[in-house]
Amino acid sequence: MNLLSPQNKSLILFFLFAAIAIVAGLILAIIAITFFPITIVLFIIVKYTPVRNIFTKVYHKIYDYLFYQSEKPRKLLWGFIYDFMCAYFPLNKWRALNYGYALLNENGRILNNLDEQQEEERFCLQLYHMVATNCLKLKDLQGKRVLEVGSGRGGGLYYIHSALKPESCVGVDYSQNQVDFCKTTYGLNQKLNFQQGDAENLTILQIQTFDLIINVESSHCYGNFQRFVQEVTKLLNTGGLFVITDFRAIQEIKQFEEDLQSTGLKLETKEDITINVLQALKLDEKRKQQWMTRHCGIIFRSFFSKFSGVQSSRIFQELSERKTLYLIYALRKV
Ligand SMILES: C[S@@+](CC[C@H](N)C(=O)[O-])C[C@H]1O[C@@H](n2cnc3c(N)ncnc32)[C@H](O)[C@@H]1O
């Protein structure tokens, strides 16, 4: 048994962080108890006066910087989080990691061909369907070589492979644990293949080129988005399509669009699907809540509710208030 396998490494790293956090928490608790009256006064000020808003703002600023704006810390953090989640929750049933897409009716369905396993993650797969068929008619995927960057636990690419039947599908993800998960879950063959790699440096693929490159809710994790677009441009065949979907705060969208077109890719379509993503999140709420009750302890529940997009989460609020938009773009290499 390899004790320092990628899976064990991320678990060890997590428990190391947890131990440091617990020690720091204990030290703070001792200080708080030692200076009890001051602690009570501070608690009342922070909890019941406008100072609370200042704390929340500072917290959000630090959080946004670390998770969405910085270069190196953001990349490291997301890399660690996905690797850790896969080691800690190797559940075979959990195969897709995006917020989903639903029509604005009672059941939100666009797909009728899902098996029992896929039905669980219907809305996540519907987002893939929208991406893979954007600008293409279904039959056009036949004979095409598809690359997904940020393929996660592979459920989306597996859907494309099995339902839309392109010539081949390659998935690349930063997280080694997720790549290993995909290899064991779907098996490897010439038509479906997963590799570990970094969106900002796709040299591992450079002897291959692709007709369709997709990117689903992954680009917000990258330290340098423009470098990713350069890599995509190199790997696309002339006439090939790059379809990307993700969320961005409204003030980041202009830069995002400039980066997307910085290498000469021609914008074919742009669609704001925020309302469909919100609908998917609403229709998927019950499943996510049940999942969290079943699989997450108290500590992980608060972490998951932050990222899973349940209705109490900040991302759900920001999408509802249109401070953050969920967009889908198709660009062609001419
Ligand atoms: C929200 S998940 C989406 C996964 C998948 N596209 C899906 O919809 O199920 C984001 C994914 O991006 C991957 N990722 C983050 N940074 C990356 C990078 N620099 N290169 C490649 N993949 C990366 C993560 O490991 C994670 O699997």
The ligand as a Gaussian input file, in Angstrom:
#p B3LYP/6-31G(d) Opt

LIG

0 1
 C      -16.976000      22.944000     -10.230000
 S      -15.893000      21.678000     -10.785000
 C      -16.631000      21.277000     -12.335000
 C      -16.253000      19.893000     -12.799000
 C      -16.979000      19.420000     -14.055000
 N      -16.763000      20.298000     -15.157000
 C      -18.450000      19.263000     -13.779000
 O      -19.217000      20.152000     -14.202000
 O      -18.847000      18.276000     -13.172000
 C      -14.397000      22.536000     -11.270000
 C      -13.297000      21.585000     -11.759000
 O      -12.204000      22.346000     -12.288000
 C      -11.008000      21.662000     -11.948000
 N       -9.875000      22.594000     -12.005000
 C       -9.605000      23.609000     -11.168000
 N       -8.469000      24.223000     -11.530000
 C       -7.994000      23.583000     -12.616000
 C       -6.856000      23.742000     -13.469000
 N       -5.958000      24.708000     -13.253000
 N       -6.708000      22.898000     -14.504000
 C       -7.613000      21.912000     -14.734000
 N       -8.705000      21.716000     -13.981000
 C       -8.903000      22.531000     -12.935000
 C      -11.275000      21.154000     -10.543000
 O      -10.378000      20.142000     -10.155000
 C      -12.713000      20.701000     -10.667000
 O      -12.776000      19.375000     -11.066000

